Every structure is written in C-alpha cells, then in structure tokens.
Amino acid sequence: MDTPFSLATQMKGKFTATKLDRWPFLKRSKALQNEGMLWYPAWKDLNLYINPTRGFFYETRPNVGKTIDHKTVIDSTAEDCVMTLSSGMVSGLTSPSRPWFRLALPDPDLMQLASVKYWLDDVNTRMLDIFAKSNIYGGLASIYEEVATFGTACAFLEEDYNDVIRMRVYTIGEYYLGCGHDGRCNAFYRRFWMTVSQLINEFGIDNCSMQTQTAFKSNNPDSWVKVNFLIEENDERVPEYKDFRNMKYRCVYWEDGAMNNQYLRIGGYEEMPVLTPRWQTTTTADVYGRSPGWKMLGDVKMLQKLQKNKLIALDKVSNPPVQVDASVQGEANMLPGGITRFSATLPNAGVKPAYQVQLDLASMEATIEKTQAAIKRKSFSDLFLMMIDAERSGSPITATEVAERQAEKLTILGPVLERLESELLNPLIDRTFAIMYRNGLIPEPPQEIQGMELKVQYISVLAQAQKMTGITAINQVIQFIMASAQANPNILDTIDWDQAAKEYAEMSGIPAKIMASPEAVMAIRKAKAEAQAKAEQQQDAAVMAQGAEMGAKAAKDASQAQLGNNTALDALIGGITGQK
C-alpha cells in the first residue's frame, strides 16, 4: 500500500471526513487518465509483440491470469533482447556488486579536507548498504524492463520501518502522469483494487465508505473495492508550516462510490515519491517517452510473419495438400501405412500432391537472421551481453574495455544515460538521503559543509566509459611528455602532476579517501625534504671528518719520516734550504 511517512501515517485509522472539496481531484485525475489513454494503442502493440508479460490494459479486476497469444508471437527474440537490455542496465548502470555513485560537493577544494572526505564516503557507504538491504535492485531491473519496452516506467519509493525504503514498481496502463513547466513529473494518478479487509487494516473502518463497512460486517472481507490515489503539487501549502497539509506534494485516497468529500486519507510528501524515468521524448510537451521497443516494432512484426511463413512452408513439405481422384473409394487415408483404394485402370488416378512446394530454406533462414540481427542492434544487445557475461564469469568488465569495444553504441546511449540519471537515479538518491536524514541515519556533517547542497557523481561502468575519452587523452599526453623528456628533461615541468593524478582518479571513480589530501601530501613531502636534508648534512659531516682524518694522518706520517735516505722529503727540504 502506498503510504506517506508523515503525520498522515501517524494518524492512520484516526482520520475523519473533511470538508475539502473532492471535485478538483476528480477533475485532475480524469484529465490525467484521458491523456494517458491516448497512448494505449501503441502500448498495447508493444505489449502484444515485444513484452506480453508487462502492461495492464484488459483486466477488469486484479489476479486474473492473461494468456500469451503464441499464434501472434512465435519468435521470442524481441522479448529476449528486452530482458538482456534490462539486465545489462542493472550491471552497467546500477550494479549491486560494486559502487555506482558517490556523493560530492560543488566546491572541489572542500572535498580535499580529510573530515569532509571521510564523511562523504561514510554516507555513501550507508546509502549503498540500504539499497542492498531493500528491494531496490530488483525494482530497478523491472524499471529498466518497462522503460526499454514502452519508453516510460513508474515506481513508488516509500519509507519502510524495517528496510528504511521500499520500492513498488507499476506497469504501464495502471498509472497516469502529469508534468510541470520544466518537463518533470509533478502529478501521479492510479486506480487500483484492494480487498475490504485490506482497506480496513490500512485506513481504519471509520474512514471507509458505508459499502465497505457493510461488506466487512457481513463477513465478506475478500470482496474487491476500487481505490483512487492522486499525488500532485500542493498549491495551497504554507512553507513555514510543517504539518502534512503543507508539504510540497499532496496525496489523497478515496473509494469509488464513496460519499462526496469522503476520503480514505489525505497526506503529503516533502519530495516527489514517484520515480518516472523515460527513455527519450519526441517533444518537450510529451508526458510519456518512447523506447527501443518503438523503433524495433516493425522488425518484430516482420520477424513473426517470416517465422510463420517458414513454418507453413515446412508444414506443406512434410504434409503437402493433396488432390484425390474421383475413382478413390472412400476417404483417402493420409496416415503412415494407410491404404487408399482406387481404380488403377484410370490414368492419374489415386492421391497425389496438389502442387510441388519449392522450399528455399536457406534464403528464409538468412532473412530471419538478418531481421533478428536488426532487432538486437536496436536494443544494444551486444553491448549489454558483454557486461552480463563478464558479471557471470566473476571478472567484471572495466570501463576501458567497454569504451574500446563499444564506442559507437556508447555515443548513442549517452543522452539516454543522462536522462535516466536525471529522472531516475537522482530522485532515488535524493529521496533516500532525505528519508535517512529525517530518521537520524545520517551522521552530523563537518562544520565546513553544513548547509551546503550535495551533488552526485556516477561511477558505474557505463558512466565511467562515457568519461574514458578524457582518460585516454590524459594517457596520450603523459606518454608524449615522458617520451620527449629523454631529449629534453625540462619538458616535465609543463605538467602539473598533482592535478593530473587528481583528474585521473576522479575520472576513474576510485573512492575519495584513497587519494591523500593536499595537507597530507604537503606533510609527506616536507618530511621527505627534511629527511633528505638531514641525510645530506650527515653525508657532508662524514666527508669533512674523513678529510680531517686524512690530513692528520699525513701530518703524522711527515713528522715520523727519516731524513738522509735520499727520500722525496730530503729533496724537498734541501730545495727549501737552498732557497734560503
């Protein structure tokens, strides 16, 4: 059940009818529904041909199994491609096995402070732990599947007592959206079913309609009731007040058939709890998006026809249509070993194929493979299969390998990844951080950054692969400088090596605490310089001591030398005496 964690939650089961007019809510929800239903024909086509297990268009009540039309969908290549794309997006964009984002500050100098760096890493680790503990990664896989098929996905991120957060993913057709002037989703409407017992437990019997109360008292708790749920911007809020009626977003629940102005609950949210990523939009006015499914739908329909024609041709070869002569007695027996009696005196009598089927199976298979390849190309299957296979092998692929092998597809995916970060991952991280902060799960930030706004840097494989052009450029320049230094060592002075290392580390996405702060670097270098100076002083002292020792020894040897033996010293003294 979609429940806001606010004063409305605390009032669960105690809320009474209000005089708040319900007509504006009915009008807004109807407008959102009418706008969304304009997209139904395209969504139904995508549901039928590409992903038959998603979408909610035909059921009049929940828990009704829908059969897949295997007469229409014979080849499952498109469905396999969607599953590959969604799994690859999990591995490449939000992998649960490795960090895929980190918190940062707009001021890079502040991030060099050790206290700030360790606080950011601590909060980052806590958020990743909460994501791993909750159902976020399973929900993200469903979101990627929805957005790859229909172009739009929708999930409700609610607070959870046990896991901090919980994600509820909706399928296309069971919700309707509205956007503000900035193109972001600011309204959400959903009609869904709940049993009588679920309604009583969630909202309290006093807030339910008379029909629901009667059904409950009549021992009919499993009957279904349709509930309306609307979230929209609260245009009547007073920002200075912090009660649920003055939150940024307002939410209302009401039953179909309930008395006018009777609500199951009125609540609110500090931030938009609904995540609505889109693959891409055609115009700025589009509320819903378009996906690879839209682009490959024609190929998918052609593939189904080709497969159907191939099966028909094979069937005609193995069990051809026949013509039966009038002389045949009774029905022709077409079973193996069957006997058909006819008059052999008549020419061309008996049973024979009506015509010869010339089956060019090789050409048909080639055309089918070409069509399948087009579908796989439009769904980026080779890029994402590479990531999935690497994850399965236990040696995850690096961003460098992705960039080297799939540079062209990364260029095409660039705008899509930016949109998914903006419309899915940023709101997910922002709301999770806000929930953690309100519940005391965020440690007190250092004094230097209190009140500052945080920003998110994405370090997933796909995000880093987008930055690999910068890393490649740094590598090329460094290699050129090092090679040129052999001829001219002074060229090494043209590089700020500290800044180069910092830029390389940021592009590589390594944890911030691995890199030493400028203060630590200065301290290390100062200690090295002092140690080197001390060593040089000790070496100079040793040289001087050795020189003094050698001089003393020479003087001693000279004083002990014997004269009159025609030595060099005799000659020297004689020369001096002669001069005198």
HELIX and SHEET records of a PDB file:
HELIX    1   1 LEU A    7  GLN A   10  1                                   4    
HELIX    2   2 TRP A   23  MET A   37  1                                  15    
HELIX    3   3 TYR A   40  TYR A   49  1                                  10    
HELIX    4   4 THR A   77  LEU A   93  1                                  17    
HELIX    5   5 LEU A  110  GLN A  112  5                                   3    
HELIX    6   6 ALA A  114  LYS A  133  1                                  20    
HELIX    7   7 ILE A  136  PHE A  150  1                                  15    
HELIX    8   8 VAL A  196  PHE A  203  1                                   8    
HELIX    9   9 ILE A  205  ASN A  207  5                                   3    
HELIX   10  10 MET A  210  LYS A  217  1                                   8    
HELIX   11  11 PHE A  244  ASN A  246  5                                   3    
HELIX   12  12 PRO A  292  SER A  318  1                                  27    
HELIX   13  13 LEU A  361  LYS A  378  1                                  18    
HELIX   14  14 SER A  381  SER A  393  1                                  13    
HELIX   15  15 ALA A  399  ARG A  405  1                                   7    
HELIX   16  16 ALA A  407  LEU A  420  1                                  14    
HELIX   17  17 GLU A  421  LEU A  425  3                                   5    
HELIX   18  18 ASN A  426  ARG A  438  1                                  13    
HELIX   19  19 GLN A  447  ILE A  449  5                                   3    
HELIX   20  20 VAL A  461  SER A  484  1                                  24    
HELIX   21  21 PRO A  489  THR A  494  5                                   6    
HELIX   22  22 TRP A  497  SER A  508  1                                  12    
HELIX   23  23 ALA A  512  ILE A  514  5                                   3    
HELIX   24  24 PRO A  518  SER A  559  1                                  42    
HELIX   25  25 ALA A  568  GLN A  579  1                                  12    
SHEET    1   A 2 PHE A 101  ALA A 104  0                                        
SHEET    2   A 2 LYS A 455  TYR A 458 -1                                        
SHEET    1   B 3 VAL A 164  TYR A 170  0                                        
SHEET    2   B 3 CYS A 154  ASP A 160 -1                                        
SHEET    3   B 3 VAL A 274  LEU A 275 -1                                        
SHEET    1   C 5 TYR A 176  CYS A 179  0                                        
SHEET    2   C 5 CYS A 185  THR A 195 -1                                        
SHEET    3   C 5 TRP A 224  GLU A 233 -1                                        
SHEET    4   C 5 TYR A 249  GLU A 255 -1                                        
SHEET    5   C 5 ARG A 265  TYR A 269 -1                                        
SHEET    1   D 2 VAL A 322  VAL A 324  0                                        
SHEET    2   D 2 VAL A 351  PRO A 353 -1                                        
END                                                                             
